[in-house]
Amino acid sequence: MTLPLFTLFFEPVNPLEFSLPEFRAALTREFAEHRASAEHAEYTGQVVYRYPAILCKQLRNDLVVIGLCQGAGFLQDLAGKNPELLPGKNSCRIVLRDPGIRNEEFGITGRMYEYEILTPWLALNQQNAKKFYDLKGKPARDAFMQKILTAQLNTLAKSLDYTHSEPITCTARVRFIRERIDRENMIVFLGKFTTNLCIPDYLGIGQSVSSGYGTIRKISAMDELQHDTPGIL
C-alpha cells in the first residue's frame, strides 16, 4: 500500500519564546477543526485509522512536522505558499517543504530493510519494564526486545489498516539508556533493526510517536558506505 505524506522543516521565529509542546498542541487544534470541516465536505481522501495523522518532532537540530494521509492534505493547505506557520509566539519560519504530497510505500515487499532509531524508543510499558529488569544477561534481554519490536511493528501495520499476508519479522540490535521523561525515570532504547516491513522515513514506533519518540529512518547502502569508509564525510 502507499501512504500520502507531506513534510515541512521549520525554525522558530522567536526561539526564546518557542515551545515545541505548545506548537504541537496548536497544530493539533488546527487539524481537528480542519478535519471537522473536511467531514462536512464529504472528504474522500485516504484516512489514518489509529496512527497519528500529524507528527511533530525534533531530529537533532531540525524541527520537522509530517502530515500522514488526511494530515498530509491539512499540512499542505495550512502551509500553502506562506513563509511562516501559525501566528503568535510559537510562529515558525518554513525552511524546507515538500513540493507536493508524495506517496510512500508501506508494507511487506519481499525485501529486508534496515533502520536506525533516531529518537528514544519508548518500548516498554510498566509491566514490560519490570520483566526487562528481571531478565539476566544480554541474550535474554535481546530476545525479549526483539519480541517487543515484532509486536509493535504489527501494531503499526494494524494502526494504518494494513493487512499482511505473511508474518512481520525483525531482528533488533538495540541498547537501553535511562532518561528522565515527564519527571519520571524511564528506560528508552536506541540502535538499529532489520525487518521485512517497508516503513517511510521519520515515522515512529512505540509510545508517544506524535511527540517524536521512536522515530526511525531507513539505512541506505550509501549510509553504510559513508560509515564504513574512512575519509568519506
ZIBELQUI-V474745 format. One record per residue. N is the residue number from 1. SS is DSSP state (h for helix, s for strand, l for the rest). PHI is phi in whole degrees, -180 to 180 (NA if undefined). D_LAST is the distance of its C-alpha to the last C-alpha in whole Angstrom. Layout:
n:N ss:SS phi:PHI d_last:D_LAST
n:N ss:SS phi:PHI d_last:D_LAST
//
This chain:
n:1 ss:l phi:NA d_last:35
n:2 ss:s phi:-117 d_last:33
n:3 ss:s phi:-117 d_last:32
n:4 ss:s phi:-71 d_last:32
n:5 ss:s phi:-135 d_last:29
n:6 ss:s phi:-142 d_last:29
n:7 ss:s phi:-125 d_last:26
n:8 ss:s phi:-126 d_last:25
n:9 ss:s phi:-107 d_last:23
n:10 ss:s phi:-144 d_last:25
n:11 ss:s phi:-139 d_last:25
n:12 ss:s phi:-65 d_last:29
n:13 ss:l phi:-70 d_last:31
n:14 ss:l phi:-122 d_last:32
n:15 ss:l phi:-57 d_last:30
n:16 ss:l phi:-72 d_last:32
n:17 ss:l phi:-100 d_last:35
n:18 ss:l phi:-70 d_last:32
n:19 ss:l phi:-129 d_last:33
n:20 ss:h phi:-62 d_last:31
n:21 ss:h phi:-60 d_last:34
n:22 ss:h phi:-68 d_last:36
n:23 ss:h phi:-61 d_last:34
n:24 ss:h phi:-62 d_last:34
n:25 ss:h phi:-65 d_last:37
n:26 ss:h phi:-64 d_last:38
n:27 ss:h phi:-65 d_last:36
n:28 ss:h phi:-64 d_last:38
n:29 ss:h phi:-64 d_last:41
n:30 ss:h phi:-61 d_last:40
n:31 ss:h phi:-67 d_last:39
n:32 ss:h phi:-61 d_last:43
n:33 ss:h phi:-67 d_last:45
n:34 ss:h phi:-63 d_last:43
n:35 ss:h phi:-66 d_last:43
n:36 ss:h phi:-62 d_last:47
n:37 ss:h phi:-65 d_last:48
n:38 ss:h phi:-65 d_last:46
n:39 ss:h phi:-65 d_last:48
n:40 ss:h phi:-67 d_last:51
n:41 ss:l phi:-91 d_last:50
n:42 ss:l phi:59 d_last:50
n:43 ss:l phi:-58 d_last:46
n:44 ss:l phi:-119 d_last:45
n:45 ss:l phi:-74 d_last:41
n:46 ss:l phi:-67 d_last:40
n:47 ss:l phi:-112 d_last:40
n:48 ss:l phi:-79 d_last:38
n:49 ss:l phi:-86 d_last:40
n:50 ss:l phi:-123 d_last:39
n:51 ss:l phi:-80 d_last:36
n:52 ss:l phi:-58 d_last:35
n:53 ss:l phi:-84 d_last:35
n:54 ss:s phi:-128 d_last:33
n:55 ss:s phi:-119 d_last:30
n:56 ss:s phi:-123 d_last:28
n:57 ss:s phi:-152 d_last:26
n:58 ss:s phi:-111 d_last:23
n:59 ss:s phi:-115 d_last:19
n:60 ss:l phi:56 d_last:18
n:61 ss:l phi:-97 d_last:18
n:62 ss:s phi:-105 d_last:19
n:63 ss:s phi:-99 d_last:23
n:64 ss:s phi:-134 d_last:24
n:65 ss:s phi:-128 d_last:27
n:66 ss:s phi:-122 d_last:28
n:67 ss:s phi:-103 d_last:31
n:68 ss:s phi:-120 d_last:32
n:69 ss:l phi:56 d_last:35
n:70 ss:h phi:-64 d_last:38
n:71 ss:h phi:-67 d_last:35
n:72 ss:h phi:-66 d_last:33
n:73 ss:h phi:-64 d_last:36
n:74 ss:h phi:-61 d_last:37
n:75 ss:h phi:-67 d_last:33
n:76 ss:h phi:-64 d_last:33
n:77 ss:h phi:-67 d_last:37
n:78 ss:h phi:-66 d_last:36
n:79 ss:h phi:-73 d_last:33
n:80 ss:l phi:50 d_last:35
n:81 ss:l phi:-108 d_last:34
n:82 ss:l phi:-75 d_last:34
n:83 ss:l phi:-80 d_last:32
n:84 ss:s phi:-129 d_last:32
n:85 ss:s phi:-128 d_last:33
n:86 ss:l phi:68 d_last:36
n:87 ss:l phi:-88 d_last:39
n:88 ss:l phi:86 d_last:39
n:89 ss:l phi:-69 d_last:37
n:90 ss:l phi:-101 d_last:35
n:91 ss:l phi:-62 d_last:34
n:92 ss:s phi:-128 d_last:30
n:93 ss:s phi:-94 d_last:29
n:94 ss:s phi:-79 d_last:27
n:95 ss:s phi:-103 d_last:24
n:96 ss:s phi:-158 d_last:23
n:97 ss:s phi:-144 d_last:25
n:98 ss:l phi:-65 d_last:26
n:99 ss:l phi:-66 d_last:28
n:100 ss:l phi:-171 d_last:30
n:101 ss:l phi:-67 d_last:31
n:102 ss:s phi:-113 d_last:29
n:103 ss:s phi:-106 d_last:30
n:104 ss:s phi:-112 d_last:28
n:105 ss:s phi:-75 d_last:29
n:106 ss:l phi:-139 d_last:30
n:107 ss:s phi:136 d_last:32
n:108 ss:s phi:-87 d_last:32
n:109 ss:s phi:-119 d_last:31
n:110 ss:s phi:91 d_last:32
n:111 ss:s phi:-119 d_last:28
n:112 ss:s phi:-106 d_last:26
n:113 ss:s phi:-129 d_last:23
n:114 ss:s phi:-108 d_last:21
n:115 ss:s phi:-130 d_last:20
n:116 ss:s phi:-111 d_last:18
n:117 ss:s phi:-94 d_last:21
n:118 ss:s phi:-84 d_last:19
n:119 ss:s phi:-126 d_last:22
n:120 ss:s phi:-49 d_last:25
n:121 ss:s phi:-93 d_last:27
n:122 ss:l phi:-87 d_last:31
n:123 ss:l phi:-92 d_last:32
n:124 ss:l phi:-114 d_last:35
n:125 ss:l phi:-81 d_last:39
n:126 ss:h phi:-60 d_last:41
n:127 ss:h phi:-66 d_last:43
n:128 ss:h phi:-70 d_last:40
n:129 ss:h phi:-63 d_last:38
n:130 ss:h phi:-64 d_last:41
n:131 ss:h phi:-62 d_last:41
n:132 ss:h phi:-61 d_last:38
n:133 ss:h phi:-59 d_last:39
n:134 ss:h phi:-76 d_last:42
n:135 ss:l phi:-71 d_last:40
n:136 ss:l phi:-110 d_last:39
n:137 ss:l phi:93 d_last:36
n:138 ss:h phi:-65 d_last:33
n:139 ss:h phi:-58 d_last:34
n:140 ss:h phi:-67 d_last:37
n:141 ss:h phi:-69 d_last:34
n:142 ss:h phi:-62 d_last:32
n:143 ss:h phi:-64 d_last:34
n:144 ss:h phi:-64 d_last:36
n:145 ss:h phi:-70 d_last:32
n:146 ss:h phi:-66 d_last:32
n:147 ss:h phi:-66 d_last:35
n:148 ss:h phi:-62 d_last:35
n:149 ss:h phi:-63 d_last:31
n:150 ss:h phi:-58 d_last:33
n:151 ss:h phi:-63 d_last:36
n:152 ss:h phi:-74 d_last:34
n:153 ss:h phi:-68 d_last:32
n:154 ss:h phi:-65 d_last:36
n:155 ss:h phi:-64 d_last:37
n:156 ss:h phi:-58 d_last:34
n:157 ss:h phi:-61 d_last:35
n:158 ss:h phi:-64 d_last:39
n:159 ss:h phi:-66 d_last:38
n:160 ss:l phi:-101 d_last:36
n:161 ss:l phi:61 d_last:40
n:162 ss:l phi:-97 d_last:38
n:163 ss:l phi:-103 d_last:40
n:164 ss:l phi:-107 d_last:39
n:165 ss:l phi:-89 d_last:41
n:166 ss:l phi:-136 d_last:39
n:167 ss:l phi:-65 d_last:38
n:168 ss:l phi:-80 d_last:34
n:169 ss:l phi:-120 d_last:33
n:170 ss:s phi:-160 d_last:30
n:171 ss:s phi:-129 d_last:28
n:172 ss:s phi:-101 d_last:27
n:173 ss:s phi:-133 d_last:24
n:174 ss:s phi:-122 d_last:25
n:175 ss:s phi:-126 d_last:25
n:176 ss:s phi:-104 d_last:28
n:177 ss:s phi:-136 d_last:28
n:178 ss:s phi:-103 d_last:31
n:179 ss:s phi:-139 d_last:30
n:180 ss:s phi:-89 d_last:33
n:181 ss:s phi:-130 d_last:33
n:182 ss:l phi:50 d_last:36
n:183 ss:l phi:68 d_last:38
n:184 ss:s phi:-124 d_last:38
n:185 ss:s phi:-82 d_last:36
n:186 ss:s phi:-131 d_last:34
n:187 ss:s phi:-88 d_last:32
n:188 ss:s phi:-127 d_last:29
n:189 ss:s phi:-132 d_last:26
n:190 ss:s phi:-133 d_last:23
n:191 ss:s phi:141 d_last:21
n:192 ss:s phi:-138 d_last:21
n:193 ss:s phi:-154 d_last:24
n:194 ss:s phi:-120 d_last:24
n:195 ss:s phi:-150 d_last:27
n:196 ss:s phi:-89 d_last:29
n:197 ss:s phi:-98 d_last:29
n:198 ss:s phi:-82 d_last:27
n:199 ss:l phi:-127 d_last:26
n:200 ss:l phi:-61 d_last:25
n:201 ss:l phi:-58 d_last:21
n:202 ss:l phi:75 d_last:22
n:203 ss:l phi:-75 d_last:26
n:204 ss:s phi:-126 d_last:27
n:205 ss:l phi:-126 d_last:29
n:206 ss:l phi:87 d_last:32
n:207 ss:l phi:-88 d_last:33
n:208 ss:l phi:57 d_last:33
n:209 ss:h phi:-68 d_last:30
n:210 ss:h phi:-67 d_last:32
n:211 ss:h phi:-93 d_last:30
n:212 ss:l phi:103 d_last:27
n:213 ss:l phi:-78 d_last:27
n:214 ss:l phi:69 d_last:26
n:215 ss:s phi:-71 d_last:23
n:216 ss:s phi:-123 d_last:21
n:217 ss:s phi:-144 d_last:19
n:218 ss:s phi:-68 d_last:19
n:219 ss:l phi:-94 d_last:16
n:220 ss:l phi:-92 d_last:15
n:221 ss:h phi:-62 d_last:15
n:222 ss:h phi:-67 d_last:11
n:223 ss:h phi:-59 d_last:10
n:224 ss:h phi:-64 d_last:12
n:225 ss:h phi:-63 d_last:10
n:226 ss:h phi:-66 d_last:7
n:227 ss:h phi:-74 d_last:9
n:228 ss:h phi:-91 d_last:11
n:229 ss:l phi:-104 d_last:9
n:230 ss:l phi:-60 d_last:8
n:231 ss:l phi:90 d_last:6
n:232 ss:l phi:-97 d_last:4
n:233 ss:l phi:-111 d_last:0
//
